[in-house]
Amino acid sequence: MLAGRHAIVTGAASGIGAAAARALDDAGASVTRLDVSAGEGIIACDVTDEHAVESAFADATPFTDVLHAAGIMSTGEVSTLPLSDFRHVIDVNLIGSFLVARASARRIADRGTITLVASQAGRKGGAGWSAYCASKFGLIGLVESLAQELATREVRVNAVCPGTIDTPMTRLAINQLADQRTVTPGDIRDVYLAGIPFGRFGTAAEVASVCVFLASPLAAYVSGASIVVDGAELS
């Protein structure tokens, strides 16, 4: 479905980024994989570094699709959250998204696609998630603005908003919340599961499938959208 296309994927070393890179590759696209540290088949690119992002995207040109999945999380209530933690999340998740979006807008082929991985936390706030929610709310605003700016070139810009997905970052968050609330990780997991009508966490592959859809001709008139992938949790 994506034969002849060239996609850039950030955060490609693990989690949703790794799954999306595999899914785009399976759909026929050639894929340039970026992550904060180099690895087998992965080019080093710190998305908070303006020059690193510009260089990586210039080296990957020409490209038709971008899937930006690089991101971090930090938990903690506003009253106790260190400013350094809040800034770090904003730097990676929001400033990093801006730098990737800008490099993409400057170089992407007409009728290309830019998909940024946001979160259901960009649609609804949650206790203990202020930094993460703020970054993802901002990311969705960036997507909606860029979709309008690139519409005359028919470059489609969208956000994917995963719910609770079984990834290393989710497991880290569960452990952090358990420590902060003096309960067990199992207790935190049970709370989240109770709020998901599907009764289970999602998989990275399920999010990746939506990313492939948005890059494909099946989504030819979809732009400026924020697609929630959460097993009906927000419904």
C-alpha positions in Angstrom: 0.0 0.0 0.0 3.0 2.3 0.6 5.3 1.0 -2.1 7.6 3.7 -3.5 7.2 6.0 -0.4 10.0 6.9 2.0 9.1 7.4 5.7 11.1 8.9 8.5 10.3 7.5 12.0 11.5 9.1 15.2 11.6 7.2 18.5 12.1 4.1 16.4 14.2 2.1 18.9 11.3 0.9 21.0 7.6 1.0 21.8 5.2 2.6 19.3 8.0 4.0 17.2 9.6 0.6 16.6 6.2 -0.9 15.9 5.3 1.9 13.4 8.6 1.6 11.6 8.0 -2.2 11.2 4.4 -1.6 10.0 5.4 1.1 7.5 8.2 -1.2 6.2 5.7 -4.1 5.9 3.4 -1.8 3.9 6.1 -1.3 1.4 7.7 2.0 2.4 11.4 2.5 2.8 12.0 3.7 6.4 14.7 5.9 7.9 14.8 5.2 11.6 15.8 7.9 14.1 16.3 7.7 17.9 18.1 9.6 20.6 20.9 6.9 20.4 22.3 5.1 17.4 21.7 1.4 17.1 21.5 -1.3 14.4 19.6 0.3 11.5 19.0 3.4 13.7 20.5 6.9 13.2 21.1 9.0 16.3 19.0 12.1 16.5 18.1 14.1 19.6 14.8 15.7 18.8 15.5 18.6 21.2 18.6 19.5 19.2 17.6 21.9 16.4 20.8 21.3 14.4 20.6 17.5 14.8 17.0 17.4 13.6 17.7 19.7 10.6 20.7 17.6 9.6 18.9 14.2 10.0 15.9 15.4 7.9 18.2 17.0 5.3 20.2 13.7 5.0 16.9 11.7 4.6 15.5 13.9 1.8 13.6 13.2 -0.3 10.9 11.7 1.9 7.1 11.4 1.6 6.0 10.6 5.2 7.0 11.3 8.7 5.9 9.5 11.9 7.1 11.3 15.0 6.9 9.0 18.0 9.8 10.2 20.1 8.7 11.2 23.6 9.1 10.8 27.3 6.9 10.9 30.4 7.1 12.1 34.0 4.6 11.6 36.7 4.0 13.7 39.8 1.4 16.1 41.3 1.8 19.8 40.4 2.4 20.8 44.0 5.6 18.6 44.2 6.7 18.3 40.6 10.2 19.9 40.1 10.4 22.6 37.4 13.3 20.7 35.8 11.1 17.7 35.3 8.3 19.7 33.8 10.7 21.5 31.4 12.3 18.3 30.3 9.0 16.8 29.3 8.0 20.0 27.4 11.4 20.1 25.7 11.2 16.5 24.4 7.5 16.2 23.7 6.5 19.6 22.6 9.7 21.5 21.5 10.9 18.3 19.9 7.6 17.9 18.0 7.9 21.5 16.8 11.4 20.9 15.5 10.4 17.7 13.7 7.3 19.3 12.3 9.3 22.3 11.0 12.0 20.2 9.4 9.2 18.1 7.8 7.3 21.0 6.5 10.4 22.5 4.9 11.3 19.3 3.0 8.4 16.9 2.7 7.1 16.1 -0.8 3.7 17.5 -1.8 0.8 15.1 -0.9 3.0 13.7 1.9 1.9 12.9 5.4 3.1 14.0 8.8 1.7 12.0 11.8 2.6 13.0 15.3 2.0 10.6 18.2 0.1 12.5 20.9 -1.9 10.7 23.6 -5.4 10.5 25.0 -3.6 12.7 27.7 -3.7 15.4 25.0 -7.5 15.3 25.1 -8.2 15.0 28.9 -6.0 15.8 31.9 -5.2 13.4 34.6 -3.9 13.7 38.2 -0.2 13.1 38.3 0.2 13.7 34.6 0.4 17.5 34.4 3.7 17.8 32.4 2.8 15.0 30.0 -0.7 16.3 29.5 0.5 19.8 28.9 3.0 18.6 26.3 0.4 16.5 24.4 -2.3 19.2 24.5 0.2 21.5 22.9 1.2 18.9 20.3 -2.4 18.5 19.1 -2.6 22.3 18.7 0.6 22.2 16.6 -1.0 19.4 14.4 -4.1 21.4 13.8 -2.2 24.6 12.9 0.3 22.8 10.6 -2.6 20.9 8.9 -4.0 24.2 7.8 -0.6 25.6 6.8 0.2 22.7 4.5 -3.3 22.1 3.1 -2.6 23.8 -0.2 0.2 21.2 -0.9 -2.2 18.4 0.2 0.3 17.4 2.9 -1.9 15.7 5.5 -1.0 16.3 9.2 -2.6 14.3 11.9 -2.2 13.1 15.5 -2.6 9.6 16.9 -3.8 9.6 20.5 -3.0 6.2 22.1 -4.6 5.2 25.4 -2.9 2.9 27.8 -0.6 0.8 25.6 1.6 -2.0 26.8 5.1 -0.4 26.2 8.2 0.1 28.2 7.2 3.7 28.9 3.8 2.6 30.3 5.5 0.1 32.6 7.9 2.8 33.8 4.9 5.1 34.5 3.1 2.4 36.5 6.2 1.8 38.6 6.6 5.6 39.2 3.0 6.1 40.2 3.1 3.1 42.5 6.1 4.5 44.3 4.5 8.0 44.6 1.2 6.6 45.9 2.8 3.9 48.1 0.9 1.1 46.5 2.0 -1.8 44.3 2.4 -1.7 40.5 -0.3 -4.3 40.3 -2.7 -1.9 42.1 -2.0 0.9 39.6 -2.4 -1.5 36.7 -5.8 -2.7 38.0 -7.0 0.9 38.3 -6.2 1.6 34.7 -7.6 -1.7 33.5 -10.9 -0.9 35.3 -11.3 2.2 33.2 -10.8 0.5 29.8 -14.0 -1.0 28.4 -12.0 -3.5 26.3 -10.6 -4.8 29.6 -7.0 -4.8 28.4 -4.1 -2.6 27.5 -3.5 -1.9 23.8 -0.5 -3.1 21.9 2.0 -1.0 20.0 1.1 -2.9 16.8 -2.5 -1.7 17.1 -1.4 1.9 17.2 1.0 1.3 14.4 -1.8 0.1 12.2 -3.5 3.5 12.6 -0.3 5.2 11.6 -0.1 3.2 8.4 -3.7 4.0 7.6 -3.0 7.8 8.0 0.0 7.5 5.7 -2.0 5.5 3.1 -4.4 6.6 0.3 -7.3 5.3 2.5 -6.9 8.5 4.5 -6.7 10.8 1.5 -9.1 13.4 3.0 -8.1 13.1 6.6 -6.0 16.0 7.9 -6.0 18.0 11.2 -7.5 15.0 13.0 -6.6 13.5 16.4 -7.5 9.8 16.3 -7.9 8.2 19.7 -6.7 4.6 19.9 -7.8 3.6 23.4 -10.3 0.7 23.6 -13.1 3.2 24.3 -11.5 4.5 27.4 -12.4 8.1 26.7 -15.9 7.4 25.5 
